[in-house]
Amino acid sequence: MKSCAKALAILLGAVFCSLPAWPAGGSQSQSDAPPKPSPTVERAVHQMFAVRQISEAVISPDGRHVAWVESLPGKNGSLSSNSAIYVADWKSAALPKRVTAAPAGVPAEENDVAWSPDSGHLAFFSNAGHGGQAQLYVMALDGAPKQLTHIKGDFSSPQWSPDGKSISFLYIENAPRAAGPLAAETLDEGVVRTASYEQRLAIVSSAGGPLRQISPAGMYVYEYDWSPDSKRMVGTAAFGNGDNNWWIAQIYLFDATKIATPHSIYSSNMQIGSPKWSPDGKSIAFIAGLMSDEGSVGGDIYTIPADSTADANARDVTPGIKATPSSFGWSNDSQRIFFCEIVDGKSGIAYVDPSSRTISMLYTGAERLGSAGFGIGISLARDDKTAAVVRQSFSEPPEVWAGPIGHWRQITHVNSTLHPAWGKSESLHWHTDIGEVQGWLLYPLDYDPSKKYGLVVYVHGGPAAANMQSWPSRWSYYAALPAAGYFVLMPNPRGGYGAGEQFTRANVKDFGGGDFKDIMAGVDAALGSLPVDPARLGITGWSYGGYMSMWAVTQTQRFHAAVIGAGLSDWLSYYGENRIDKWMTFYFGDTVYNDPGVYAKSGPINFIKNAKTPSLIVVGDSDGECPPPQSYEFWHALQTFGVPTELVIYPHEGHMFANPVHSRDVVNRAVAWFDQYLK
């Protein structure tokens, strides 16, 4: 699995390119540009785009120092591809110190921080002076950086061996593009073949020396952890295409001393994430469940014996939990597992005794605990008490905090000049046939209860994910809508995280069924308690949220405008067009070739004659997860039936846009579209 920090570095590392290409042919004209936003909306956009993202916050094993990575402002205040690493003694009033391999004044991407076991050194990646190619460095807190590698490829997830003698990382040699399905795909030409660039486990001596790859060619390793004796590693891996096979990855043991055939110790009909070795060497824990996206890890926590030589019997240590564990770590004595969970749209920290399965809550907050990217998490010191964390919410931008769990003190103030440009937020609950459903509500800026407002529903991606309280970034295009005078409802319907594995599995073979029912019940709950004009309802979303927006406008006439990001219009054709088809059988029960009916019943295109809602559709031209033909298909059908529609395709963009110019264009177009049809 790609680290969240690496994913953010990919997204922030793109260069500015041209304005969008339009599907109708010809060049962009002045009339194609969206209307200039109002000053109020422009202020909201500034608060979204100016935020300094903190992609990592890692505490040293001795609990004394915190290291983190933050994006740096570029020309004219825009966020460029620069990122920097800082270290602070969290108990001291001393200013943070920058740790860098870059000469003074030279921009660089520096990320993926890892502490040595003795807390005296940091390992990190930097592309300073390498023409954009990252290399691995190690640096003493009071010393100079030392370059350990001189190779070409894609790097992520550095870890020190427990004995401190080696540093490992995931490495794609001569990678043709950024790794992971969110990045822009390399477009096919000529003879099309299924390319497989394996991500392998690599090791270098922490003192310097040649690089060794210890996982075999043809195998793609997603994530890993060292054994306490530094002789082996445990990892999730699969043979073949790396972007597609994450959903069928198994747990393997690797010999850390040489390239040898690894052996599988656990396979499952679930997705597997975050394998970690217990400090006593006896057990391996991991998260398993139904997961729709690489990196969006959630499920129950399981353990297996570390000495397994064949497929082990896993033990669920959090059965029936009404929450979704997203990340975890072992206590130093191996008697407890600390984990972060999504619960009722909030963040929680707890620990479980694997023997008794007794769970003890330590902290719950209506905020997001975690850096940019998927999931939530904290970094825990060896004392099992002191932690570093990135805290953020709709009202507070991300900052680094450290200290005893739940009693942290703020370390950074890099976003102190930012203030909410949207109204207050509140958690909303309603009931459907599945029970209680939760969602978040953002109020319009300068809310006046005597007035009537429009409401836009924002459906999250996934579906195995959740809407949580996070400071909006440039990818949060919907966050500009409250500044334009709209309520924004962000439901967490069945199929998502936050209410247990049974809730997450509740939309299997039922896309557009119960989940759509949950969303519409949330709309009714908002209408029943807020001054919302039922004639001014809109819907939007990206990925699964884009699919659900397409589905919604073919199932009901209640929405009067839709903005559809990277949607899915036809599951039958989508199966053969996308680059990640392996996830689909876990949700639909079989391939489209064996059971086309289960796919067809959830396809918006099969109900297109019902659509009357004006719909703006946006997508990247190199999106491998939700390819552009899906958007073309829906746009073409709406045009055929005379429904107001517009399709915008952005060049050189994957599933998550890398170019800030394109992100801003999406924001401006979304606001203008809803203003046109809801005001």
N, C-alpha and C positions, 0 to 999 in steps of 0.2 A: 504494500500500500504506500502510495506517495504521502510524505508528510505534508501537513497543512502548510507549514512554512515554505516548502518547496513549491506547492501549488500557488501560493501567493507570489513567490518570486517569479514564477513563470508569467503570471498575470501582469505584474508590475513591470516586467522586463521587456515588454514589446515597445518597438519604436512607433512613432506617429506615422500613419500612412494616409492614404487618400480618403476623401469623403465617400459615403456609400454609393454603390452602383445600383441603379434602378432596374427592376425586372422588365419593364416595358420596352427596353431597348433605347439606344441613344444615350446622350450625356445628360448629366444633371443640370436642370435649369434653375433659375432663381426662384421660380414658383414652387419647385420641389422642396425647398427648405422649409422646415416647420416654422410657425410664427415665433417671434421673439417672446420668451417668457416674461411674465410680469416681474417687477422688482421683488415681490414677496417670494415667488417661486425661485427666482435667481438666488436669493439669499439661502433658501433651502438647499439648492444645488451646491452652493459654496460649502455649506456645512457637511455635505455628503462627500464632495470631492477633495476637500482640504484635510480630511482626517488623516493623521499619521498612523498607518496600520502597524500594529505590534504583532508580529507573526510568531514569536516564541518568547517565553519567559521561563527560564530554567534555573533552579536553585542548586547550589553546589552541595555535594553529599554531606559536608559538615554543617550545612545550614547557614553559613555565614554570608555568602555572596549570591547575588542574582545576576544572571546574564540574560539579555534579551536582544531581539532584532527589531528594528523599526525602519519603515520607509522614510526617505528623506525628500524634502521638497525640491523640485527641479525648477526649470526656467519659468518665470512669472508665477511662481507659487504652485505650479502643477506638480503632481506626483510623477517622478521620473522612474527610471530603472535603478536608481540608487537605493541602497539599503545599508544600514550600519549596525554594528554590534556594540553594545554598551554593557559595562559591568559596574555594580555598586555593592558596597557593604551596606546591607539594608538596615542595620542598626546604627549606622554612622550618619552624620549630617554632611559628610563629604560628597562632593558632586560626582556623578557617574563618570567613569573613564571609558573612552572609546577604545575598543580593541580592533585593530585593522591591519591588513597587509598592504593597504593602498598608500602611496605617497601623499603627502599633504596636498589637498585641493584636487586630487584625482578622483572622479566618481567611480564607484564600483558597486557590484552586488556582492554582499557578504551575508551569509546566513548559515542555518543548520548548526547550531551551537551544541557542543557536547562537553561535559565536565570530565576530567580525569578522576579516577577513584580517590586520589589523595587531595582533591579539590584545589590543586595548585596550577593546573594547566587547562586550557581550552583548546578544543579542536573545532575548526570551522572551515567553510568553503568560501573562497574569494576568487573573483575573476579579474582582480586588479592587475593590469599590465599583461593580460593574456588574450587580448582581442575577443573578449566575451566568453572564453573558455574557463570554467571554474577549476580550481585546484584545491587540494586539501592542505591546510596549514595547522600547525600546533604552536601554542604560545603560552609561556609562563605569564602569570599575572603581572610580574614586574620585569618581564623580558621582552625580546623582540620576536616577531613571527618567523617560523621556519617552514618553508615549503616542503611537503612530503611527497607530492606526486608531480609528474610531468606527462600527463596523458590526455587524451581527447575522448570526450563522451559526456554523458549525463550522470550526475552524482546526487545522492540524497542519503539521509538517515545515518549519519556517523555515530558510532558507539565505541567507547573504550572497552577493551577486555577487562574483566575484574582484576587481573593482576597488573594492569596498567602498561603492559608491554606492547600491546597492539591496538590499532584503530581500524575498525571495519566500516564498511559503507556499502550501499547498493550502487551498482555501476552498470551503465549501458555503454559499451564501447562503440565509438563512432556513431552515436545516436544521430539520426537524420532530423529529429525534431525534439521538442520538449516531450517528456514521457507523460503518459496518462491520457485517458479518453476525453478530458476536458479541453485539451490543447487542440489547435487547428490541425486537421489531418493533412498529410501529404496527398494531393490529388492524384488520382490514377491517370496514367497514360501508357500507351503501348500495350504489351501483353500484361494482363492483370494477374498478379499472384498474391497469395496471402503472405505478407511480409511478417517476419517474427524477429524482432530485435530483443534478445533476451537480456533481462536485468539480473545481474549475477552478484553474488556475495564476493566482496573483495576485501583484502586485508593488507595493511602495511605496518611495519614496525613503527612504534611511536618515536623511535630514535632516528628513523629514516632507513630507506632501503627499497628493494624492488617490490612492486605490487604483485600479490598472488590472488588469483580468482579460485575460489574453493567450491563453488556450485557448478554443476556440469553445463556444458553448452546445450542449448535447446530448452533449458528450464528457466522460467521467469520467477524470481523471488520477489515477493511483495513487502514483507516485513519480517523481522527476525529479532532474536535476543540471545545473549551469551549464556552459557552454562556457568555456574559459580566457579568451576575449576579452570575456566578459560580454554578448555579443550574441545568443546562442541558448541554448536548453535542450533537453536530451534527456529523454524521459519514457516511461513505460509508460502506455498509455491505451486506452480502447475507447468506442465510442458505445453509449448505452443504459443499462440498469440497472446502477448501480455495484456493488452487492453481488454480482450474478450474473456480470458479464462480466470479472472479474479473470482468469479462466482462459483467456480468448481475447484478452487485451490484446496490443497490438503496440508496437513501439518507434517513436516519432515524434520529429521535430525541430520545435521551436517557435521562432518569432521573438520575442525578448525585448523588442523595441521597440514592438510593436503586435499587435493581434489579426489574425491571418492564418491561412489554412487550413494546418494542419501537414501534413507529408508523412511517410508511413510509410517507414522505412528497413529494417525487419526484422519479419517475421511468422513464426510457427512453429507446429508441432503440439505444442509443449511450452509449459509455463508459464514466464513471464519475470519476473525480479526484479532490482532494484538496478542500473539502468543508470548508468554513471559515465564521464565524459569524461576522457581522459588529459590530464595537464598540458600536453603539447606540442600538444594539439588534434588529433592525427592519428587517434586510435582511440577507440572506445567499447567498454567491457567490460560484461558482464552475466552473471547466473546463469540457466541454463535447465535444466529437467528436469521430471519428473512431480511435481506439487505438489497436495495435496488441500485445503489451507486457505489463504485469503488471509492473508499475513503469515508463514506457515511456509515460508520460502524455502530451497530446497536443490536441488542439481544440480551440473552442471559449469560451469566458467567459460568464456565465449566472448568473442571480440573481433570487431568489424567496423570497416571504415574509416569515419571520421567524415564524409567527404565524399560518402558514398553518396547518390545521388538517387533510387534505386529500391530494391527489395528486395535487401539485401546478402547475400552468402554469408558466413555466420558460421564462425569457426574455433574449434574446441574446443581450449583450451590445457591442459586437465586430463583428457585422455581416459584412461579405464580406472582412474582414481584409486579406491582402496579406502576412500574416505571421502566425506563430503558437505560441500562448501563451503557456508557459510551466509551469509557476508558478506565484503566485500573492499574494498580501496582501492588506488589507484595509488601507486607511489613518486613522489617529487618529480621525478625525472629521466625518468619514463615508461618505464623499462627493466624494472620488476618490478611484479607485482601481489601485494600482501600479502593473505592471506585467512585467515579463521577457519573451522575445519572440525569437524564431528562425526565422530569416528573411534572405533569400538569402544566406544561409550557414553561417551567422554571428549571433552575439548576439545583442539583443536590449533591452532597458529598456524604458518603456512608462507608462503613466497612462491614464485611461479613466474615464470620468464623466458618471456614470451609468444612470443618468436622460437624458442627451442629447446625449449620446453615442459619445461624442467628444473625440478623442484620441490625446494626446500630446506626442511627442517623447522627451526623455531625453538623450538618449545615444545609439549609435550604434558603434560596434567595430568588426573588423575581428579577433575575439578571442573567446574562450569559457569562459563564466562567470559561474563558478560552480565548484563543487568538483567532486570527482570520482563518477561514477554512471550515471544514466540516467538524461536527462534534464539539464536545466540551472536555475540559480537563484541567488538572493542576499538576505542578511539579513538586514532589514530596522529598524532603531531606531524609537522611538516614535515621534521624531520631523519630520518624513517623509522626511528628507533630508540626514541624515548620514547613511551610509551603510557599511557593511563588505562583502567582496567578495573574492573568489578564482579566480585568473586570470591565464590563460594559453593559449598557442598557439603552433604551430609547432616549433617556434623559442625560446619560453620562457617557462621553466618548471613551474609548479604550485607554486604560493606563495599567501599569505594572504595580502590583501590590505584593507584599511579602509579610510573613510572620506566622504565628500559630493559626491553625485552620479556623476560619470564621472571625478571627481577630487580627486581620491583616492591617498593615499601615501602607499608605500610598507612597510609592517610590518615584514614579515619574509624573510629570505634569506637561507632557509634550502636546496635549490637545486641550490645554486649559483655555485657549481663546475661542473654542467652539461652544456653541450654545444651541439648544433645540430650536429648529425653525418649523416645528410642527406642534400640534397640541398635545395634551396629556395622553397617557396610555392607561388602559385598564384591562384586566383579565375578565373575559366573559364566559359563562357556562350555559349550556342548554342540554336538553335530553332528546335522544332518538331511540330507536329500537336496540341500539348497542349499549345504551346507558348514557352516562354523562360525557359530553364533548366540550372541549375547551378551545378558546381562541383569544387572540389579542385584538384590541380595538385602539386605533389611533384617532384622536379627535382632530377636527379642523383647527387650524391656528386661529386664535381670537374667537373661540367658540362662544356663541350666543344662544342659549337654550330657547329663546323666543323665535328663532329662525328655523327654517327647514333647510336641510342639506342633502346633497347627493351622497351616495355610498358606493365605494368600489371594493369588491372582494378580491383579495390577493391570495391565490392558492400556491402553497410552496411546492418546490420540486421534489423529486424522489420517485415514488411516494414515501419511501422509508426515510423520513426526515421530520423536522418540526419547525414551526415558526416560534422563535424565541425573542426575548428582548435583546436586541443588538443595536448599536449605533449604526444608522444607515451609511453605507458606503456608495461608491459610484455604481455598483451593480444593483443597488436597491432603488431602482427607478420609481417604484410605487411610493417611496417616502416623500416625494415632492408633491403628492396629491393633497395632503392636508393643508399645505401652504396655498393651494389653489381653491380651498374651501370644501374639501370632501372628507367624510369619514373613510377610514380604510379598515376593513375587517379582515383579519388574518387567521382563518380557522385552522385547527389541527384535527382533521377528520380521520376516520379509521383508515388503516394502512400506514399511518405515520408513527412516530416515536412519542413516548411520554406517558403511556398508559398500560404498558406490558406487552408481552409477545403475542398474546391472543388478539389484542387490539390491532397490532401491526399486521397480523395475518388475515384480518377480517375482510380484506378486499381481494383476496386470491380468487381468481376466476370471476371477479365481480367489479372490474374497473368500470366506473361510471354508474354503479348501483348504489350500494350503501354509502360509499364515500360522497357521492353527489347529494344523497339524502341528508348527510350530516352538514354539508356546506349550506344547503338551502334552509335547513332548520336554523342554522346560525344567522342567516339573513333575516328570517322571521323573528328571531330573538332580538336582533338589533332594531328591527322595525317596531317591535312592541315596547321598547324601552327608551328609544331615542327619537329626536325630531328629524327623521329621515323621510324624504319624499320618495314613495315607492315608484314613482315615474322617472326617477333619476338614479337607477341602479346600474352599475358597471361591473365587469369582471376582468381579471388579468392574471397572469402567471407565466412562469418560464419552465420549460421541460415538461415534467408531469403536470405542472400548473398550466402550461400552454395547452397540453392535451385536454385538461379539464375545462379550460376556457372554450376550446373548440366543441367539446362535448356539451357544455352548458348551453351554448347558443343554438344547438340542434335539439335540445330537450325542453326548453322553456322560452317564452317570450318576455320574461320578466326583466331581462337585462337589455338595456337600451344602447350599450356600447361595450366593446371588448377590445383589449390590447393583448395579442397572443404572441408570446416569445418562445421560439424554438419548439413549436407544438408538434403533435402527432395526430394526423387526420385519418390514417388507414392502417390498422395493425397488420393487415395482410401484406400490403406492399412494404410496410416498414420493416418487417422481419427480414426481407431480402436486401434492404437498402442500408441498414445501420451496421456499424462496426462492432456492436456489443450484444449480439443476439442471445448469448448464453443466459442472461438474466431472465429472459422472457418465459422460459419453461418453468421456472420456479413460481411464476405468477399465473400462468395460463395452463399449467399442468402438462403440456405437450408442445411439440413443434407446430407451427402453422400448417405444415404439410400433412400432419396426422390428424389434427383437429381444427380445421379452419373455422368452424362454427363458433367456438369459444372466443376467438379473436374478432370475428365479424360482428358479434352482438355488442361489442364495446367500441366499434369504429364510428367516429363522428361522420365520416363521409357517407356512411350508409343511411344517415338520417338528414342529409344536407338539405332536402326540400323543405324541412321545417325551419331552417335558419332565416331570420329576418334582421338580426342584430348587426349594425355597422361594425366592422372588424378590421383593425389595423394588425398586420402580421409582420413580425421581424425575425430574422434568422441570420446566422453567419454562413458564408458560402462554403466553409470547410468544416462544418459541424458533422462529426462522425456519430454522435449520439442521437441527434434528431436531424437527419439530413434535410437540406433545402427542398427536395421534391415533395416532402410531406406538407410544407407550407405552400408550395406552388399548387399542389392538388386542391387544397382547401380554398385558396385564393381564386383559382380558376373556376371552381364550382360556385362560389359566391357571386363572381362576376356573371356567370351563366344565368343565374336566377335574379340578377338585378339588385343584389344586396350591396350597399355601399362598402367598399373594401379597398385596402391599399396594402401592398407587399413591399417591404424594404429588405434588401439582401446586402449584408456588409462584407466587404472583401477581406480575405485573409483572417477570418475569425472562426474560432471553434465554438464549442458549446458555451464556454464562458469567455466573454469578449476581453481581449487584451489591450485594445486601443482605447484610451480615455476619450478621444474625440467621438468614437462610435458610441460609447456609453452615454455621453452627454446628449448625443443626437436621439438616442432611445428615450431618455428622460423628457426632452423637449417635445418629441412626437407623441408620447403617451399623454402628457398633460394637455397638449393641443387637441388630441383626438377626443378625450373625455370632455373637454370644454365645449367642443363643437356639438356633441350629441347629448350631453347631460346638463348643459346650462341653457 
